[in-house]
Amino acid sequence: MIYLDNHATTRLDPRVLEEMLPWLTDRYANAGSGTHEPGREARDAVEGSREAVAAAIGAAAREIVFTSGATESTNLAILGTWLRTGGRGGHVITLVTEHSAVLDPVTHLERHGVEVTRLPVATQDSDGIPGRVDPEAIRGALRPDTFLVSVLLASNEIGVVQDAVAIAAVLAGHPAVLHLDCAQALGRLPVGVDALGADLASFSAHKFHGPKGVGALYVRRRGRAVRIEPLFHGGGQERGMRSGTHDVPGIVGMGVAARLAAEGLVDEPDRMRSLRDRLWDGLRRRIDGIALNGPALADPTTRLVNNLNVRIPGVDGHSLLATLAGDGLALSSGAACSSESPRPSHVLLALGLDDDRARASLRFGLSRFTTGVEIDTAVERIAAGVARLRGMA
């Protein structure tokens, strides 16, 4: 099986697993048990990982709150910010192309009297960068009661990277908090929370070769400190912002994965970008009419280096995925959380694609473990699968 669905999840790096194993077997104490040495060792391991995650994003260790993943982090950011305002009314700005981890919580807030503005993005045929929001549109949407702007820094579907610096500049002087969903970004582009202007930022370990079930929320505590209300109550862990027994093995794994992701920025993005371009060049030579969804590939500041999203006219994407799965290729047409939905991707529809073109699309996500041989083999199998389906049609 050739796995090219790394936006959904990534392989656990063997170096991460090696560091986790002792905490899954012999070193099993609760990090909250400070009355004995094993408990203190577990606590120190958690704090060491907190420092590693903070270092990877240019934060202070006390600004890292461990969670079960980016979905929980995002819910804590959005709902926790609202609860801090008093939990009554207010206004939120987000984008129509956001992940469901943002869209569903803000819809929940709507049911509780919050007004939500969902801004459009540049379409595929516009003069702008496809999938990017115009920061001036955010300026125009701001209101005195806007308490949160939530933006997906890097898209899990079309790879577009938002201009977070410009968005933060728009919000300068306004009390609204800027939340960035950074789940796809770490290890693919620099994620310095100060440079980006983030007040809150969500991360998930399994998106950068760490374990599933663990993530983090960055909560700014330097300068203009951000305050949020917890969603869980109980043992008071994570300074009361996220109660619950620490997943020590998972947190240790996230710390190692974050360190490796930061270290890998020296050469991994260039390697993934080269393989991604090799994949695109091979596909467009072999498949008539294939077209790119999302931003151009040339500029790594506007598109993730490991992302490719294409549409193939005359072929149903789900039928092609089923054919390719039988040929040993693991791909998807969009977000893993919506893979069972018969509806076309809301992100592709926001780019101005009609239903047929959206359904004829495939998403590729590469990783540090993707090889050139896999790319070349994938091109051959996809071209053959498209030819079979077009022949049947």
C-alpha positions in Angstrom: 0.0 0.0 0.0 1.3 3.4 -1.0 0.0 6.0 1.6 -0.6 9.5 0.2 -3.3 10.6 2.7 -1.0 12.4 5.1 -3.4 15.3 5.7 -5.7 12.8 7.4 -3.0 11.3 9.6 0.7 10.5 9.5 2.8 7.5 10.3 4.2 7.4 13.8 7.9 8.2 13.5 9.9 5.2 15.0 12.0 7.7 17.0 8.8 8.9 18.6 7.6 5.4 19.4 11.0 4.6 21.0 10.6 7.5 23.4 7.0 6.6 24.2 7.4 2.9 24.9 8.8 3.2 28.5 5.9 5.3 29.5 3.5 2.7 28.2 5.1 -0.2 30.2 7.4 0.3 33.1 7.0 4.0 33.8 3.2 4.1 34.2 2.7 6.5 37.2 0.2 9.3 37.2 1.8 12.7 36.6 -0.5 14.1 39.3 1.0 11.8 41.9 3.6 14.1 43.4 4.1 12.2 46.6 6.4 9.6 45.1 9.3 9.4 42.7 7.5 7.6 39.8 4.8 10.3 39.8 7.4 13.1 39.9 9.2 11.5 36.9 5.9 11.4 35.0 5.3 15.0 35.8 8.8 16.0 34.7 8.2 14.1 31.4 5.1 16.1 30.8 6.8 19.4 31.5 9.7 18.5 29.3 7.3 17.8 26.4 5.6 21.1 27.2 8.9 22.9 26.7 9.6 21.0 23.5 6.2 21.9 22.0 6.6 25.5 23.1 10.1 25.7 21.6 8.8 24.4 18.2 6.4 27.3 17.9 8.3 30.1 19.7 6.1 30.1 22.8 6.6 29.9 26.5 6.1 26.6 28.2 3.3 28.0 30.4 1.4 28.9 27.2 0.9 25.3 26.2 -2.2 23.4 27.3 -2.3 19.7 26.4 -5.5 18.3 25.0 -6.8 15.2 23.1 -6.1 16.8 19.7 -6.7 19.8 17.5 -10.5 19.4 17.5 -10.6 19.7 21.3 -8.1 22.5 21.2 -10.2 24.4 18.7 -13.4 23.9 20.7 -11.6 25.1 23.8 -10.4 28.1 21.9 -13.8 29.1 20.5 -16.1 28.1 23.3 -13.7 29.0 26.0 -13.3 32.5 24.6 -17.0 32.9 24.3 -17.6 31.7 27.9 -15.0 34.2 29.1 -17.0 37.0 27.6 -20.0 35.9 29.7 -21.6 33.5 27.3 -24.1 35.9 25.9 -24.3 37.2 22.4 -21.3 38.7 20.6 -19.9 38.2 17.1 -17.4 35.7 15.5 -15.7 35.9 12.2 -14.4 32.8 10.3 -14.1 31.5 6.7 -16.5 29.4 4.7 -13.6 27.0 4.0 -12.8 26.2 7.6 -12.5 22.6 9.0 -15.6 21.3 10.7 -13.7 21.6 14.0 -14.3 25.3 13.6 -17.6 25.4 11.6 -19.5 23.1 14.0 -18.6 25.0 17.2 -19.5 28.4 15.7 -22.8 26.9 14.5 -23.3 25.8 18.1 -22.7 29.4 19.2 -25.2 30.7 16.7 -27.9 28.6 18.5 -26.9 30.5 21.7 -27.3 34.0 20.2 -23.9 34.6 18.8 -23.8 36.2 15.3 -21.3 34.5 12.9 -19.8 36.0 9.8 -18.4 33.4 7.4 -16.3 35.2 4.9 -15.8 34.0 1.3 -12.3 33.3 -0.2 -10.8 33.9 -3.6 -12.2 31.5 -6.2 -10.2 29.4 -8.6 -10.8 31.8 -11.5 -10.3 35.1 -9.6 -7.3 37.4 -9.6 -6.6 36.5 -6.0 -4.9 33.4 -4.5 -7.5 30.6 -4.7 -8.7 29.8 -1.2 -7.2 32.9 0.5 -9.3 35.4 2.4 -8.7 39.1 1.8 -7.6 40.6 5.1 -9.6 43.8 4.3 -12.7 41.6 4.2 -12.0 40.8 7.9 -11.5 44.5 8.6 -14.9 45.2 7.0 -16.6 42.5 9.0 -15.2 43.6 12.4 -17.7 45.0 14.9 -17.4 46.4 18.4 -18.8 43.1 19.8 -16.5 40.8 17.7 -14.7 38.7 20.3 -13.0 36.1 18.0 -11.6 35.6 14.5 -10.8 32.0 13.7 -8.8 31.1 10.6 -7.3 27.8 9.3 -3.7 28.7 8.8 -3.0 25.9 6.3 -5.8 24.1 4.5 -6.0 20.3 4.9 -7.7 20.1 1.5 -6.2 22.6 -1.0 -3.1 23.5 1.0 -3.7 27.2 0.9 -1.8 29.2 3.5 -3.6 32.2 4.8 -1.8 35.5 5.3 -2.0 35.4 9.1 0.4 38.3 9.6 -1.8 40.6 7.6 -4.9 39.4 9.4 -3.2 40.0 12.8 -2.3 43.5 11.6 -6.0 44.2 10.8 -6.9 43.1 14.4 -4.3 45.4 16.0 -6.0 47.6 18.5 -9.2 45.6 18.4 -10.2 43.4 21.4 -11.0 40.4 19.2 -8.8 37.3 19.8 -7.1 35.6 16.8 -7.3 31.8 16.8 -5.2 30.0 14.1 -5.9 26.3 13.4 -2.3 25.1 12.8 -3.0 21.4 12.6 -1.5 21.0 9.1 1.3 23.5 9.5 3.9 22.2 11.9 6.8 20.6 10.1 5.7 22.0 6.7 6.3 25.7 7.3 7.6 27.9 10.1 5.0 28.3 12.9 6.2 31.1 15.1 3.1 32.2 17.1 4.6 35.7 17.8 5.5 36.3 14.1 2.1 35.1 13.0 0.3 37.3 15.6 -1.7 34.4 17.0 -3.4 34.7 20.4 -4.6 31.1 20.3 -3.4 28.2 18.1 -4.4 24.6 17.8 -2.2 21.6 17.1 -2.6 17.8 16.8 0.4 15.4 17.2 -0.8 12.8 14.7 -0.5 15.4 11.9 3.3 15.6 12.3 4.3 12.0 13.0 3.2 11.9 16.6 0.6 9.7 18.3 -3.2 10.0 17.8 -5.3 11.3 20.7 -3.0 14.1 21.9 -2.8 17.8 20.9 -2.2 21.2 22.3 -3.7 24.7 22.5 -1.4 27.7 22.6 -2.8 30.4 24.9 -1.0 33.7 24.8 0.1 34.7 28.3 2.8 37.3 27.4 1.9 40.8 26.4 -1.8 41.0 25.9 -2.7 37.8 27.8 -5.7 35.8 26.7 -8.1 34.3 29.1 -10.4 31.4 28.4 -12.9 29.4 30.4 -12.4 25.6 30.7 -14.8 23.1 29.1 -13.8 20.3 31.5 -13.9 20.5 35.2 -12.4 18.0 37.7 -8.8 17.6 38.8 -7.6 21.0 37.8 -4.8 19.8 35.5 -3.3 22.2 32.9 -3.7 25.1 35.3 -7.4 24.4 35.4 -7.9 24.9 31.7 -8.2 21.2 30.8 -8.9 18.8 33.7 -8.2 15.1 33.3 -5.4 12.7 33.9 -2.4 13.4 31.7 -1.8 11.0 28.8 1.9 10.8 29.6 3.0 8.5 26.8 1.0 10.6 24.3 2.4 13.8 25.6 5.9 12.5 25.5 5.4 11.4 21.9 4.0 14.9 21.0 7.0 16.5 22.5 9.5 14.4 20.5 7.4 14.8 17.3 7.3 18.6 17.7 11.1 18.7 18.2 11.6 16.5 15.1 9.2 18.7 13.1 11.1 21.8 14.0 14.5 20.3 13.2 13.2 18.9 9.9 12.4 22.4 8.6 16.0 22.6 7.4 15.4 20.1 4.6 12.1 18.2 4.8 9.9 20.9 3.1 12.2 21.2 0.1 12.2 17.4 -0.3 8.4 17.1 0.0 7.9 20.0 -2.4 10.2 18.3 -5.0 8.2 15.0 -4.7 4.9 16.9 -4.9 6.0 18.7 -8.1 7.2 15.3 -9.5 3.7 13.9 -8.8 2.0 16.8 -10.5 4.3 16.7 -13.5 3.7 13.0 -13.9 0.0 13.2 -13.6 -0.5 16.1 -16.1 1.7 14.3 -18.7 -0.4 11.1 -18.4 -3.9 12.4 -17.9 -5.7 14.7 -20.4 -7.6 17.6 -18.9 -6.3 17.3 -15.4 -6.4 20.6 -13.5 -5.1 22.0 -10.2 -7.4 23.0 -7.4 -6.1 25.7 -5.1 -3.1 28.0 -5.3 -0.3 27.6 -7.8 2.5 25.3 -6.7 5.4 27.7 -7.2 5.2 29.7 -4.0 5.6 27.7 -0.7 4.3 30.7 1.3 0.9 30.4 -0.2 0.5 26.6 -0.5 1.7 23.7 1.7 4.7 21.9 0.2 3.2 18.5 0.7 -0.2 19.2 -0.7 -1.7 18.5 -4.2 -5.4 18.6 -5.1 -6.5 17.9 -8.6 -9.7 17.4 -10.6 -10.0 14.9 -13.4 -12.8 15.6 -15.9 -14.9 12.7 -16.9 -14.2 10.6 -13.8 -16.1 10.4 -10.6 -13.7 10.8 -7.7 -15.3 8.2 -5.4 -15.2 5.6 -8.2 -11.6 6.4 -8.9 -10.7 6.2 -5.2 -12.3 2.8 -5.0 -10.4 1.7 -8.1 -7.1 3.0 -6.7 -7.6 1.4 -3.3 -7.9 -1.9 -5.1 -4.6 -1.0 -6.7 -2.9 -0.3 -3.4 -3.1 3.5 -3.2 -4.4 5.2 -0.1 -5.9 8.6 -1.2 -8.9 10.7 -0.4 -11.1 13.4 -1.9 -11.2 15.7 1.1 -11.2 15.9 4.9 -11.2 12.5 6.7 -14.0 13.7 9.0 -16.4 14.1 6.0 -15.3 11.2 3.9 -18.6 9.4 4.4 -20.7 12.3 3.2 -22.1 12.1 -0.3 -21.9 15.9 -0.7 -18.9 17.4 -2.6 -16.3 19.2 -0.6 -17.5 22.6 0.8 -13.9 23.9 0.3 -13.9 23.1 -3.4 -17.4 24.5 -3.8 -16.2 27.7 -2.2 -13.5 27.9 -4.9 -16.3 28.2 -7.4 -16.2 24.6 -8.7 -19.6 23.0 -9.6 -20.6 19.7 -8.0 -19.3 17.6 -10.9 -15.8 19.1 -10.9 -15.7 19.0 -7.1 -16.6 15.3 -7.1 -14.0 14.6 -9.8 -11.2 15.8 -7.4 -8.5 13.9 -5.5 -6.3 15.1 -2.6 -2.7 14.0 -2.0 -0.8 14.5 1.1 2.9 13.7 1.3 5.1 13.1 4.3 8.8 12.8 5.4 8.5 9.0 4.6 7.2 9.4 1.0 9.7 8.2 -1.5 10.3 8.9 -5.2 9.6 5.3 -6.1 6.2 5.6 -4.5 5.4 8.8 -6.4 6.3 7.3 -9.7 4.3 4.1 -9.0 1.3 6.2 -7.9 1.4 8.1 -11.2 1.3 4.9 -13.2 -1.5 3.4 -11.1 -3.6 6.6 -11.2 -3.2 7.0 -15.0 -4.2 3.4 -15.5 -7.2 3.8 -13.2 -8.4 6.9 -15.0 -8.0 5.2 -18.4 -10.1 2.2 -17.2 -12.9 4.4 -15.8 -13.0 6.6 -18.9 -13.1 3.6 -21.1 -16.0 2.2 -19.2 -17.8 5.6 -19.4 
